[in-house]
Amino acid sequence: MRTIRPSVARIALIGSILIVLAACGSAGSAQILSTVGDSVGNGDSAQGAYNGEQPAGQPAASAAPAQPASGEGGGDGVGDGVGALVDDAKIIRTGTIDLEVTDVPTALMTARDGIRAMGGYVGASQTANVDDRPTASITYRIPAARWEDALDLLRRLNGLTSKVVTEQTQAVEVTGQVVDIQARIRNLRASEAALQQIATGTTKISDVLEVQQQLTNVRGQIEQLSAALADLQDRTGFATLTATFSVPVVAVEVARKGWEPSVVVDEATASLVNVLQALTTAGIWFAIVWLPILLVIGIVTLVVLAVARRLGLGRRPVPPAAPAAPVAPAG
């Protein structure tokens, strides 16, 4: 019977770890489980656990994993943000609004002061001045509870808003994602606690290194999920609203910009210059290229005509003179 105990102890220890790791929903649970099974098969502490012997400094293998910190998974929903119960919808709100205001600098200051009074802040800004028309694009981060108040503020701006050109808002609920990430973090922390217990009672160097590798992997996943959870909590806690400020365009300015005397004079001058350049170009081509060709052709023609005249070519034959009539005798 003494020889059977180690195998039974190994099975009991692996079974207790299986119970802990079965709840893990992370992608690395299966890999952690296989590594744990291998490391347990190489240790002698299993026999001591079966016999009721507890190695110094090592907690019982069948002990329950460490409980979450205070507030994690509590009924009051207050905690460290990882295990807290979600008792309300988590919604990411974003939007854009295009405003025409009477005075852009004054409108920017009014909007900034109003958003700050609500607990928000300016996330990004961009200003420009095109054709003496100032424009600005400001991104505000607003507490989710004050979303509608911020929209009402920008729609009026103490009478500075003359027109709301466009307005667009979006709301995406991410409650399921938050709950899922929190559950995965809890499961990974339970796996981390189990691995730490195994590492405490492992004496073989290869087993220690393998458990440490699994611990590093689990901690990396916890950090990634914690960062994703923090990002979701930030985006649900503070909505993002991008507002564009500009002054209205006056119809007279549009008509004036459609016709400007200086522009017409420039265009007419450019056309005249183009015509003169074309005539000058034609004269240069005629004087350099066509005039010599015409002179050569004229000289050759004159020479040919002179030779032809000398040879009598081209002359009509002169008809012979008619015989004179006989003179009649007198009387």
C-alpha positions as CSV (number, residue, x, y, z in Angstrom):
1,M,0.0,0.0,0.0
2,R,2.9,2.3,0.6
3,T,3.8,2.3,-3.1
4,I,0.3,3.2,-4.2
5,R,0.1,6.4,-2.1
6,P,2.2,8.7,-4.3
7,S,0.0,8.1,-7.3
8,V,-3.2,8.7,-5.3
9,A,-1.7,11.8,-3.9
10,R,-0.8,13.1,-7.3
11,I,-4.4,12.5,-8.5
12,A,-5.8,14.3,-5.5
13,L,-3.5,17.3,-6.0
14,I,-4.1,17.6,-9.7
15,G,-7.9,17.3,-9.0
16,S,-7.8,20.2,-6.6
17,I,-5.9,22.3,-9.1
18,L,-8.4,21.4,-11.9
19,I,-11.2,22.7,-9.8
20,V,-9.4,26.1,-9.4
21,L,-8.4,26.3,-13.1
22,A,-11.7,25.1,-14.5
23,A,-13.3,28.6,-14.0
24,C,-10.5,30.3,-15.9
25,G,-11.9,31.8,-19.1
26,S,-8.6,33.1,-20.4
27,A,-6.9,31.8,-23.5
28,G,-3.9,30.5,-21.5
29,S,-5.8,28.2,-19.0
30,A,-5.2,25.0,-20.9
31,Q,-1.5,25.7,-21.2
32,I,-1.2,26.5,-17.5
33,L,-3.1,23.3,-16.6
34,S,-0.8,21.0,-18.6
35,T,2.3,22.6,-17.1
36,V,1.0,22.2,-13.6
37,G,0.3,18.5,-14.2
38,D,3.8,17.9,-15.3
39,S,5.3,19.8,-12.4
40,V,3.2,17.9,-9.9
41,G,4.3,14.5,-11.3
42,N,7.9,15.3,-10.5
43,G,7.5,16.4,-6.9
44,D,7.6,14.5,-3.7
45,S,5.3,16.8,-1.8
46,A,2.2,15.0,-3.0
47,Q,2.9,12.0,-0.8
48,G,3.3,14.3,2.2
49,A,0.0,16.0,1.4
50,Y,-1.7,12.6,1.2
51,N,-0.2,11.5,4.5
52,G,-1.3,14.8,6.2
53,E,2.3,16.1,6.3
54,Q,2.6,19.7,5.5
55,P,6.1,21.0,4.2
56,A,7.4,24.0,6.0
57,G,6.2,27.3,4.4
58,Q,3.8,25.5,2.0
59,P,0.0,25.9,2.2
60,A,-2.3,23.0,1.7
61,A,-2.7,22.0,-1.9
62,S,-6.4,21.7,-1.6
63,A,-6.8,25.1,0.1
64,A,-9.2,27.5,-1.6
65,P,-7.6,30.2,-3.7
66,A,-7.1,33.6,-2.2
67,Q,-10.3,35.6,-1.8
68,P,-10.7,38.9,-3.8
69,A,-9.8,42.1,-2.1
70,S,-12.4,44.1,-0.2
71,G,-15.1,45.4,-2.5
72,E,-14.3,43.0,-5.4
73,G,-17.5,41.2,-6.2
74,G,-19.3,42.8,-3.3
75,G,-23.0,43.5,-3.4
76,D,-22.5,47.2,-2.9
77,G,-20.7,47.6,-6.3
78,V,-17.8,49.5,-4.7
79,G,-14.3,48.2,-5.2
80,D,-11.1,48.6,-7.2
81,G,-12.9,48.7,-10.5
82,V,-12.0,45.1,-11.4
83,G,-14.5,42.9,-9.5
84,A,-17.1,45.5,-8.7
85,L,-20.6,44.7,-9.8
86,V,-22.0,46.7,-12.7
87,D,-25.4,47.9,-11.6
88,D,-25.9,50.4,-14.5
89,A,-25.3,50.4,-18.2
90,K,-21.9,51.3,-19.5
91,I,-22.3,53.6,-22.5
92,I,-19.6,55.2,-24.7
93,R,-21.0,58.5,-26.0
94,T,-19.4,60.4,-28.8
95,G,-20.7,63.3,-31.0
96,T,-19.9,66.2,-33.2
97,I,-21.6,69.6,-33.5
98,D,-21.0,72.4,-36.0
99,L,-21.9,75.9,-34.8
100,E,-22.1,79.3,-36.3
101,V,-21.3,82.0,-33.7
102,T,-21.2,85.7,-33.8
103,D,-17.7,85.9,-32.2
104,V,-15.4,82.9,-32.3
105,P,-12.9,83.9,-29.5
106,T,-15.7,84.8,-27.1
107,A,-17.6,81.6,-27.9
108,L,-14.5,79.5,-27.2
109,M,-14.0,81.1,-23.8
110,T,-17.7,80.7,-22.9
111,A,-17.7,77.0,-23.9
112,R,-14.4,76.3,-22.1
113,D,-15.7,77.8,-18.9
114,G,-19.0,76.0,-19.1
115,I,-17.4,72.6,-19.8
116,R,-14.9,73.1,-16.9
117,A,-17.8,74.0,-14.6
118,M,-19.4,70.6,-15.4
119,G,-16.2,68.7,-14.6
120,G,-14.9,68.3,-18.1
121,Y,-11.9,69.5,-19.9
122,V,-10.5,70.3,-23.4
123,G,-8.9,67.2,-24.9
124,A,-7.7,68.7,-28.2
125,S,-8.0,72.0,-30.1
126,Q,-7.3,73.4,-33.6
127,T,-7.7,77.0,-34.8
128,A,-7.4,78.6,-38.2
129,N,-8.0,81.9,-40.0
130,V,-9.0,81.5,-43.6
131,D,-9.8,84.7,-45.6
132,D,-10.2,86.7,-42.4
133,R,-12.7,84.1,-41.1
134,P,-11.6,82.5,-37.8
135,T,-12.6,78.9,-37.3
136,A,-11.9,76.5,-34.4
137,S,-12.3,72.7,-33.8
138,I,-12.3,71.8,-30.1
139,T,-12.6,68.3,-28.6
140,Y,-14.2,68.2,-25.2
141,R,-14.2,65.4,-22.6
142,I,-17.4,65.6,-20.7
143,P,-18.6,63.6,-17.7
144,A,-21.2,61.1,-19.0
145,A,-23.8,62.4,-16.6
146,R,-23.5,65.9,-18.0
147,W,-23.7,65.0,-21.7
148,E,-27.1,66.6,-22.3
149,D,-26.1,69.7,-20.3
150,A,-23.0,70.1,-22.5
151,L,-25.1,69.9,-25.7
152,D,-27.5,72.5,-24.3
153,L,-24.6,74.8,-23.4
154,L,-23.1,74.7,-26.9
155,R,-26.5,75.1,-28.6
156,R,-26.9,78.5,-26.9
157,L,-23.5,79.8,-25.5
158,N,-25.3,82.7,-23.8
159,G,-26.7,83.9,-27.1
160,L,-23.5,83.6,-29.1
161,T,-24.7,80.6,-31.2
162,S,-26.5,81.9,-34.2
163,K,-27.1,78.6,-35.9
164,V,-26.5,74.9,-35.3
165,V,-25.4,73.7,-38.7
166,T,-25.1,70.0,-38.0
167,E,-25.3,67.8,-34.9
168,Q,-24.5,64.1,-34.6
169,T,-24.3,61.9,-31.5
170,Q,-23.6,58.2,-31.0
171,A,-24.0,55.9,-28.0
172,V,-22.5,52.4,-27.8
173,E,-23.2,50.2,-24.8
174,V,-20.2,48.2,-23.6
175,T,-21.7,46.7,-20.4
176,G,-21.1,43.2,-21.6
177,Q,-17.5,43.9,-22.4
178,V,-16.8,45.4,-19.0
179,V,-18.4,42.4,-17.2
180,D,-16.5,39.9,-19.4
181,I,-13.1,41.6,-18.8
182,Q,-13.7,41.8,-15.0
183,A,-14.6,38.1,-14.9
184,R,-11.5,37.1,-16.9
185,I,-9.3,39.2,-14.6
186,R,-10.8,37.4,-11.6
187,N,-10.1,34.0,-13.1
188,L,-6.6,34.9,-14.1
189,R,-5.9,36.1,-10.5
190,A,-7.2,32.8,-9.2
191,S,-4.8,31.0,-11.6
192,E,-2.0,33.2,-10.4
193,A,-2.7,32.4,-6.8
194,A,-2.7,28.6,-7.6
195,L,0.5,28.9,-9.5
196,Q,2.1,30.8,-6.6
197,Q,1.1,28.0,-4.2
198,I,2.7,25.4,-6.6
199,A,5.9,27.5,-6.9
200,T,6.2,27.7,-3.1
201,G,6.4,23.9,-2.8
202,T,8.4,23.1,-5.9
203,T,12.1,22.4,-5.3
204,K,13.1,21.1,-8.8
205,I,14.7,23.9,-10.8
206,S,13.1,22.9,-14.1
207,D,9.6,22.9,-12.4
208,V,10.3,26.3,-10.8
209,L,11.3,27.8,-14.1
210,E,8.3,26.4,-15.8
211,V,5.9,27.6,-13.2
212,Q,7.5,31.1,-13.3
213,Q,7.0,31.2,-17.0
214,Q,3.3,30.4,-16.6
215,L,3.1,33.1,-13.9
216,T,4.7,35.6,-16.2
217,N,2.2,34.7,-18.9
218,V,-0.8,35.0,-16.6
219,R,0.4,38.4,-15.2
220,G,0.9,39.7,-18.7
221,Q,-2.7,38.8,-19.6
222,I,-3.9,40.5,-16.4
223,E,-2.0,43.7,-17.2
224,Q,-3.4,43.7,-20.8
225,L,-7.0,43.1,-19.6
226,S,-6.6,45.7,-16.8
227,A,-5.4,48.3,-19.4
228,A,-8.4,47.5,-21.6
229,L,-10.8,47.8,-18.7
230,A,-9.3,51.1,-17.7
231,D,-9.7,52.4,-21.2
232,L,-13.4,51.3,-21.3
233,Q,-14.0,52.9,-17.9
234,D,-12.4,56.2,-19.1
235,R,-14.5,56.3,-22.3
236,T,-17.7,55.5,-20.4
237,G,-16.9,57.9,-17.6
238,F,-16.1,60.8,-20.0
239,A,-17.9,61.3,-23.3
240,T,-16.2,62.9,-26.3
241,L,-17.7,65.8,-28.1
242,T,-16.0,67.6,-31.0
243,A,-17.4,71.1,-31.7
244,T,-16.6,73.3,-34.7
245,F,-16.9,77.1,-34.3
246,S,-17.2,79.5,-37.3
247,V,-18.7,82.9,-38.2
248,P,-21.6,82.9,-40.7
249,V,-20.8,83.8,-44.3
250,V,-22.6,87.0,-45.4
251,A,-24.2,86.9,-48.9
252,V,-22.6,90.3,-49.9
253,E,-19.2,88.9,-49.1
254,V,-19.9,85.9,-51.3
255,A,-21.0,88.1,-54.2
256,R,-18.0,90.4,-53.8
257,K,-15.7,87.4,-53.8
258,G,-17.3,86.2,-57.0
259,W,-16.1,89.4,-58.9
260,E,-13.0,91.3,-58.1
261,P,-11.7,94.1,-60.5
262,S,-8.1,93.3,-59.7
263,V,-8.6,89.7,-60.7
264,V,-10.3,90.7,-63.9
265,V,-7.4,93.1,-64.8
266,D,-4.9,90.3,-64.1
267,E,-6.8,87.9,-66.3
268,A,-7.1,90.4,-69.1
269,T,-3.4,91.4,-68.9
270,A,-2.5,87.7,-68.9
271,S,-4.6,87.2,-72.1
272,L,-2.9,90.1,-73.8
273,V,0.5,88.9,-72.9
274,N,-0.4,85.5,-74.3
275,V,-1.6,87.0,-77.6
276,L,1.6,89.1,-77.9
277,Q,3.7,86.1,-77.1
278,A,2.0,84.1,-79.8
279,L,2.4,86.8,-82.4
280,T,6.0,87.3,-81.5
281,T,6.6,83.6,-81.7
282,A,5.0,83.5,-85.2
283,G,7.2,86.4,-86.4
284,I,10.3,84.8,-85.1
285,W,9.5,81.5,-86.8
286,F,8.7,83.4,-90.1
287,A,11.9,85.4,-90.0
288,I,14.2,82.5,-89.1
289,V,12.6,79.6,-90.9
290,W,10.0,80.5,-93.5
291,L,11.7,83.7,-95.0
292,P,14.9,82.0,-96.0
293,I,13.0,79.1,-97.5
294,L,10.8,81.6,-99.5
295,L,13.9,83.5,-100.7
296,V,15.5,80.3,-102.0
297,I,12.4,79.3,-103.7
298,G,12.1,82.7,-105.4
299,I,15.7,82.7,-106.6
300,V,15.4,79.2,-108.1
301,T,12.2,80.2,-109.9
302,L,13.8,83.3,-111.4
303,V,16.8,81.3,-112.7
304,V,14.6,78.7,-114.3
305,L,12.6,81.4,-116.0
306,A,15.7,83.1,-117.4
307,V,17.1,79.8,-118.8
308,A,13.8,79.0,-120.4
309,R,13.7,82.3,-122.1
310,R,17.2,81.9,-123.5
311,L,16.3,78.6,-124.9
312,G,13.2,79.9,-126.4
313,L,11.1,77.6,-124.3
314,G,7.6,78.8,-123.8
315,R,7.6,81.2,-126.8
316,R,4.8,81.0,-129.4
317,P,5.9,80.5,-133.0
318,V,5.5,83.6,-135.3
319,P,3.2,82.7,-138.3
320,P,4.6,83.5,-141.8
321,A,3.6,86.8,-143.4
322,A,1.0,86.7,-146.1
323,P,2.2,87.3,-149.8
324,A,1.6,90.8,-151.1
325,A,-1.2,91.2,-153.6
326,P,-0.2,91.9,-157.2
327,V,-0.4,95.6,-158.2
328,A,-3.0,96.2,-161.0
329,P,-1.8,97.9,-164.1
330,A,-2.8,101.5,-164.6
331,G,-5.6,102.4,-167.0
